[in-house]
Amino acid sequence: MMQDRKAVIVIQPRPSQSDYLQEVMSEDAGEDSRDVQCATNLRAFHDIRAWSKAVKPWSEFFRFSQFGFPSKFNGYITRLKKNFSHFMANYAVISAILMICGIITSFWLLISSILLGILVYTIYTKTRNGPIKIGTEEIPVWILYVAAIFITLPLFIYAEVGYILYCAMGISVLLVLIHASIHKNESLALPEINVEVMTKVDDHPHVGAAEITSYQGISAKRHVLFREIEDADN
């Protein structure tokens, strides 16, 4: 005895045009957010790479043979300016290390920093693809970050964050000033300068061409060359 077989055809409703447009817009928004995230990560990578290149070799920074005091007081100002310009990234790294040491040595400050980091990371991951919505209302991202700071603020106050960071900043400034004062930088390469000076002696024009050259590893030597140009009438 054969049983009758019936074919069942399920007809799904065709999506409306508004639903289709909403789906396409959501896909485009997702792709845009991913593109923005990739661009942000790439920019951060380039910034970190450029900053790492700005840091001078630590063997040069801690070369004890280069430590000494200048013979004149005016030499301090010039030495400070050169060292601040040459070792700026190194000084920033030392200041950051002292700040981290100040945070690690305080238990409550460490707990507060970890809690703040967790809140900031959670807000970042939740709002990476768009702002958080409560019903139909969107919450601005900056309000969430401010709320995270206010939540952890009592712990930071209890940990005396101001005193700890003030001491760390004071120590870093003192170390930077000491290093910038005693590190000899006379061996740094100086840019070449070409100067032409017009003078007039005995009604004859003279041109003095002065060249200031310096070589790395050797103290700056100045060579001045003067050449006289006779008047065209003579």
Backbone hydrogen bonds in HBPLUS format (Angstrom, degrees):
<---DONOR---> <-ACCEPTOR-->    atom                        ^
c    i                          cat <-CA-CA->   ^        H-A-AA   ^      H-
h    n   atom  resd res      DA  || num        DHA   H-A  angle D-A-AA Bond
n    s   type  num  typ     dist DA aas  dist angle  dist       angle   num
A0020-TYR N   A0016-SER O   3.12 MM   4  6.38 156.5  2.17 146.0 152.6     1
A0021-LEU N   A0017-GLN O   2.94 MM   4  6.17 159.4  1.99 148.8 153.9     2
A0022-GLN N   A0018-SER O   2.94 MM   4  6.10 154.6  2.00 144.6 151.8     3
A0023-GLU N   A0019-ASP O   2.95 MM   4  6.18 152.8  2.03 145.7 152.7     4
A0024-VAL N   A0020-TYR O   3.01 MM   4  6.27 159.2  2.05 148.8 154.3     5
A0025-MET N   A0021-LEU O   2.90 MM   4  6.07 159.6  1.94 148.7 154.4     6
A0026-SER N   A0022-GLN O   2.96 MM   4  6.13 152.2  2.04 143.2 150.5     7
A0027-GLU N   A0023-GLU O   3.06 MM   4  6.32 154.3  2.13 145.2 151.8     8
A0028-ASP N   A0024-VAL O   2.96 MM   4  6.23 158.2  2.01 148.9 155.1     9
A0029-ALA N   A0025-MET O   2.87 MM   4  6.05 154.8  1.93 145.6 152.8    10
A0030-GLY N   A0026-SER O   2.97 MM   4  6.18 152.0  2.05 142.6 149.9    11
A0031-GLU N   A0027-GLU O   3.01 MM   4  6.30 157.6  2.06 148.7 154.3    12
A0032-ASP N   A0028-ASP O   2.89 MM   4  6.11 157.9  1.93 149.7 156.1    13
A0033-SER N   A0029-ALA O   2.94 MM   4  6.13 158.9  1.98 147.4 152.9    14
A0034-ARG N   A0030-GLY O   3.04 MM   4  6.27 152.7  2.12 143.4 150.8    15
A0035-ASP N   A0031-GLU O   2.92 MM   4  6.17 153.4  1.99 146.9 154.5    16
A0036-VAL N   A0032-ASP O   2.89 MM   4  6.14 158.8  1.94 151.6 157.2    17
A0037-GLN N   A0033-SER O   2.94 MM   4  6.11 155.1  2.01 143.2 150.1    18
A0038-CYS N   A0034-ARG O   2.93 MM   4  6.14 158.8  1.97 147.5 152.9    19
A0039-ALA N   A0035-ASP O   2.94 MM   4  6.15 159.0  1.98 148.2 154.0    20
A0040-THR N   A0036-VAL O   2.91 MM   4  6.10 153.9  1.98 146.4 153.7    21
A0041-ASN N   A0037-GLN O   2.95 MM   4  6.18 161.9  1.98 150.6 155.0    22
A0042-LEU N   A0038-CYS O   2.93 MM   4  6.10 157.0  1.99 147.0 153.6    23
A0043-ARG N   A0039-ALA O   2.95 MM   4  6.11 156.6  2.01 145.4 151.6    24
A0044-ALA N   A0040-THR O   2.94 MM   4  6.16 158.6  1.99 148.4 154.4    25
A0045-PHE N   A0041-ASN O   2.93 MM   4  6.14 151.6  2.01 143.9 151.8    26
A0046-HIS N   A0042-LEU O   3.01 MM   4  6.28 158.3  2.06 147.9 153.0    27
A0047-ASP N   A0043-ARG O   2.94 MM   4  6.17 154.5  2.00 147.7 155.1    28
A0048-ILE N   A0044-ALA O   2.95 MM   4  6.16 161.9  1.99 149.7 154.0    29
A0049-ARG N   A0045-PHE O   2.95 MM   4  6.13 156.4  2.00 146.1 153.1    30
A0050-ALA N   A0046-HIS O   2.89 MM   4  6.06 158.9  1.93 147.7 153.2    31
A0051-TRP N   A0047-ASP O   2.91 MM   4  6.09 155.8  1.97 146.6 153.7    32
A0052-SER N   A0048-ILE O   2.89 MM   4  6.09 153.2  1.96 145.8 153.1    33
A0053-LYS N   A0049-ARG O   3.08 MM   4  6.32 146.8  2.20 142.7 151.1    34
A0054-ALA N   A0050-ALA O   3.12 MM   4  6.37 135.6  2.32 137.5 149.2    35
A0054-ALA N   A0051-TRP O   3.11 MM   3  5.03 127.2  2.40  92.1 106.2    36
A0060-GLU N   A0057-PRO O   3.06 MM   3  5.40 130.7  2.31 103.1 115.1    37
A0061-PHE N   A0057-PRO O   3.08 MM   4  6.44 147.9  2.19 140.9 150.8    38
A0062-PHE N   A0058-TRP O   2.91 MM   4  6.00 157.5  1.96 148.8 151.9    39
A0066-GLN N   A0063-ARG O   3.05 MM   3  5.71 158.9  2.09 116.0 122.6    40
A0067-PHE N   A0064-PHE O   3.16 MM   3  5.31 167.8  2.18 109.5 112.5    41
A0184-LYS N   A0066-GLN O   2.65 MM 118  5.17 166.1  1.67 155.0 160.1    42
A0068-GLY N   A0182-ILE O   2.69 MM 114  4.95 153.1  1.76 141.2 150.8    43
A0075-GLY N   A0072-LYS O   3.15 MM   3  5.37 141.0  2.31  98.9 109.8    44
A0076-TYR N   A0073-PHE O   3.06 MM   3  5.58 153.5  2.13 111.8 119.0    45
A0079-ARG N   A0075-GLY O   2.92 MM   4  5.97 157.0  1.98 144.0 151.3    46
A0080-LEU N   A0076-TYR O   2.82 MM   4  5.99 158.4  1.86 152.3 158.0    47
A0081-LYS N   A0077-ILE O   3.06 MM   4  6.29 163.8  2.09 150.9 154.6    48
A0082-LYS N   A0078-THR O   3.08 MM   4  6.28 164.5  2.10 149.7 153.7    49
A0083-ASN N   A0079-ARG O   2.96 MM   4  6.09 166.5  1.98 152.4 156.4    50
A0084-PHE N   A0080-LEU O   2.89 MM   4  5.97 160.4  1.93 150.8 156.5    51
A0085-SER N   A0081-LYS O   3.10 MM   4  6.23 153.6  2.18 142.8 149.6    52
A0086-HIS N   A0082-LYS O   2.86 MM   4  6.01 149.1  1.96 145.9 155.3    53
A0087-PHE N   A0083-ASN O   2.80 MM   4  5.60 167.7  1.82 149.5 153.3    54
A0091-TYR N   A0087-PHE O   2.98 MM   4  6.21 160.4  2.02 157.2 162.1    55
A0092-ALA N   A0088-MET O   3.05 MM   4  6.33 150.1  2.14 145.1 153.4    56
A0093-VAL N   A0089-ALA O   3.03 MM   4  6.31 150.6  2.12 145.5 152.9    57
A0094-ILE N   A0090-ASN O   3.04 MM   4  6.32 159.5  2.08 151.3 156.2    58
A0095-SER N   A0091-TYR O   3.02 MM   4  6.24 159.3  2.06 147.0 152.5    59
A0096-ALA N   A0092-ALA O   2.97 MM   4  6.18 155.1  2.03 144.9 151.7    60
A0097-ILE N   A0093-VAL O   2.94 MM   4  6.18 154.7  2.00 149.1 155.9    61
A0098-LEU N   A0094-ILE O   3.04 MM   4  6.29 158.6  2.09 149.9 155.0    62
A0099-MET N   A0095-SER O   3.00 MM   4  6.25 151.0  2.08 144.3 152.4    63
A0100-ILE N   A0096-ALA O   2.95 MM   4  6.22 158.2  2.00 149.1 154.5    64
A0101-CYS N   A0097-ILE O   2.91 MM   4  6.15 156.0  1.96 147.9 154.9    65
A0102-GLY N   A0098-LEU O   2.95 MM   4  6.16 151.9  2.03 143.3 150.7    66
A0103-ILE N   A0099-MET O   3.04 MM   4  6.37 145.4  2.16 143.7 152.9    67
A0104-ILE N   A0100-ILE O   2.91 MM   4  6.16 160.1  1.95 153.1 158.3    68
A0105-THR N   A0101-CYS O   3.07 MM   4  6.12 158.9  2.11 148.9 153.5    69
A0106-SER N   A0103-ILE O   3.39 MM   3  5.60 153.9  2.46 102.7 110.0    70
A0110-LEU N   A0106-SER O   2.93 MM   4  6.05 147.7  2.04 143.7 152.5    71
A0111-ILE N   A0107-PHE O   2.96 MM   4  6.29 158.4  2.01 151.5 157.2    72
A0112-SER N   A0108-TRP O   2.92 MM   4  6.06 159.0  1.97 143.6 149.7    73
A0113-SER N   A0109-LEU O   2.95 MM   4  6.08 156.0  2.01 141.9 148.4    74
A0114-ILE N   A0110-LEU O   2.95 MM   4  6.17 158.5  2.00 149.3 155.0    75
A0115-LEU N   A0111-ILE O   2.96 MM   4  6.14 163.8  1.98 150.8 155.3    76
A0116-LEU N   A0112-SER O   2.93 MM   4  6.10 160.6  1.97 147.9 153.5    77
A0117-GLY N   A0113-SER O   2.89 MM   4  6.05 154.7  1.95 144.1 151.5    78
A0118-ILE N   A0114-ILE O   2.93 MM   4  6.20 153.1  2.00 149.0 155.9    79
A0119-LEU N   A0115-LEU O   3.03 MM   4  6.28 162.2  2.07 150.3 154.7    80
A0120-VAL N   A0116-LEU O   2.93 MM   4  6.11 164.0  1.95 151.8 156.4    81
A0121-TYR N   A0117-GLY O   2.94 MM   4  6.04 159.8  1.98 145.1 151.0    82
A0122-THR N   A0118-ILE O   2.92 MM   4  6.07 155.2  1.99 146.2 153.3    83
A0123-ILE N   A0119-LEU O   2.95 MM   4  6.17 161.3  1.98 150.2 155.1    84
A0124-TYR N   A0120-VAL O   2.95 MM   4  6.13 154.9  2.01 145.0 152.4    85
A0125-THR N   A0121-TYR O   2.97 MM   4  6.20 161.7  2.01 150.3 154.2    86
A0126-LYS N   A0122-THR O   2.98 MM   4  6.10 155.3  2.04 147.8 154.8    87
A0127-THR N   A0123-ILE O   3.01 MM   4  6.02 147.0  2.12 144.9 152.5    88
A0130-GLY N   A0127-THR O   3.34 MM   3  4.97 158.2  2.39  93.9 100.1    89
A0139-ILE N   A0132-ILE O   2.88 MM   7  5.65 168.5  1.90 172.7 175.8    90
A0134-ILE N   A0137-GLU O   2.83 MM   3  5.35 158.7  1.87 160.1 165.1    91
A0137-GLU N   A0134-ILE O   3.23 MM   3  5.35 159.3  2.27 124.6 121.9    92
A0144-LEU N   A0141-VAL O   3.03 MM   3  5.28 122.2  2.38 102.0 116.1    93
A0145-TYR N   A0141-VAL O   3.17 MM   4  6.59 155.3  2.23 152.4 159.1    94
A0146-VAL N   A0142-TRP O   2.98 MM   4  6.16 159.1  2.03 146.1 151.9    95
A0147-ALA N   A0143-ILE O   2.92 MM   4  6.10 153.2  1.99 143.5 151.1    96
A0148-ALA N   A0144-LEU O   2.98 MM   4  6.26 149.2  2.08 143.7 151.7    97
A0149-ILE N   A0145-TYR O   3.06 MM   4  6.38 153.1  2.13 146.8 153.5    98
A0150-PHE N   A0146-VAL O   2.98 MM   4  6.26 159.8  2.02 151.0 156.3    99
A0151-ILE N   A0147-ALA O   2.92 MM   4  6.10 145.0  2.05 144.3 153.8   100
A0152-THR N   A0148-ALA O   3.24 MM   4  6.46 156.9  2.30 144.8 149.2   101
A0153-LEU N   A0149-ILE O   2.89 MM   4  5.84 117.6  2.29 139.9 156.6   102
A0156-PHE N   A0152-THR O   3.11 MM   4  6.44 156.1  2.17 153.5 160.7   103
A0157-ILE N   A0153-LEU O   2.94 MM   4  6.18 157.6  1.99 157.1 163.3   104
A0158-TYR N   A0154-PRO O   2.93 MM   4  6.12 157.7  1.98 145.3 151.6   105
A0159-ALA N   A0155-LEU O   2.93 MM   4  6.10 143.5  2.06 142.1 152.0   106
A0161-VAL N   A0156-PHE O   3.21 MM   5  5.56 157.9  2.26 156.7 160.0   107
A0160-GLU N   A0157-ILE O   3.11 MM   3  5.17 160.5  2.15 105.0 110.4   108
A0164-ILE N   A0160-GLU O   3.25 MM   4  6.54 166.7  2.27 154.5 158.0   109
A0165-LEU N   A0161-VAL O   2.95 MM   4  6.02 172.2  1.96 154.4 157.0   110
A0166-TYR N   A0162-GLY O   2.90 MM   4  5.88 147.9  2.01 139.9 149.7   111
A0167-CYS N   A0163-TYR O   3.01 MM   4  6.21 156.5  2.06 145.5 150.9   112
A0168-ALA N   A0164-ILE O   2.98 MM   4  6.26 159.8  2.02 148.9 154.9   113
A0169-MET N   A0165-LEU O   2.86 MM   4  6.00 161.2  1.89 148.2 153.1   114
A0170-GLY N   A0166-TYR O   2.92 MM   4  6.06 156.5  1.97 144.7 151.6   115
A0171-ILE N   A0167-CYS O   2.94 MM   4  6.15 161.8  1.98 151.4 155.5   116
A0172-SER N   A0168-ALA O   3.00 MM   4  6.17 160.8  2.04 146.9 152.4   117
A0173-VAL N   A0169-MET O   2.94 MM   4  6.11 161.1  1.98 150.6 155.4   118
A0174-LEU N   A0170-GLY O   3.02 MM   4  6.19 158.0  2.07 145.2 151.4   119
A0175-LEU N   A0171-ILE O   2.95 MM   4  6.18 162.6  1.98 152.7 156.9   120
A0176-VAL N   A0172-SER O   2.96 MM   4  6.09 158.9  2.00 147.9 154.0   121
A0177-LEU N   A0173-VAL O   3.00 MM   4  6.17 161.9  2.03 149.2 153.6   122
A0178-ILE N   A0174-LEU O   3.02 MM   4  6.22 158.2  2.07 148.0 154.0   123
A0179-HIS N   A0175-LEU O   2.97 MM   4  6.15 168.9  1.98 152.0 154.9   124
A0180-ALA N   A0176-VAL O   2.89 MM   4  6.00 166.5  1.91 151.9 156.4   125
A0181-SER N   A0177-LEU O   3.02 MM   4  6.01 131.5  2.27 136.4 147.8   126
A0181-SER N   A0178-ILE O   3.23 MM   3  5.19 133.6  2.46  93.5 106.1   127
A0182-ILE N   A0178-ILE O   3.14 MM   4  6.33 149.7  2.23 150.5 156.8   128
A0183-HIS N   A0179-HIS O   3.01 MM   4  5.79 140.5  2.17 152.5 158.5   129
A0188-LEU N   A0185-ASN O   3.20 MM   3  5.48 165.3  2.22 108.7 113.2   130
A0217-GLY N   A0187-SER O   3.33 MM  30  4.91 168.5  2.35 134.9 137.6   131
A0193-ILE N   A0212-ILE O   3.44 MM  19  5.43 157.9  2.50 139.1 145.4   132
A0212-ILE N   A0193-ILE O   3.22 MM  19  5.43 157.9  2.28 150.6 156.5   133
A0195-VAL N   A0210-ALA O   3.09 MM  15  5.27 167.8  2.10 154.3 157.7   134
A0210-ALA N   A0195-VAL O   2.93 MM  15  5.27 169.0  1.94 159.0 162.1   135
A0197-VAL N   A0208-GLY O   2.96 MM  11  5.14 166.0  1.98 148.2 152.8   136
A0208-GLY N   A0197-VAL O   2.99 MM  11  5.14 172.4  1.99 152.8 155.3   137
A0199-THR N   A0206-HIS O   3.12 MM   7  5.31 174.5  2.12 149.3 150.8   138
A0206-HIS N   A0199-THR O   3.06 MM   7  5.31 165.8  2.08 143.9 142.4   139
A0201-VAL N   A0204-HIS O   3.20 MM   3  5.48 155.7  2.27 153.8 147.7   140
A0204-HIS N   A0201-VAL O   2.99 MM   3  5.48 151.1  2.07 112.3 120.9   141
A0218-ILE N   A0215-TYR O   3.24 MM   3  5.62 163.0  2.27 127.3 129.3   142
A0234-ASN N   A0231-ASP O   3.08 MM   3  5.50 136.3  2.27 106.9 117.6   143
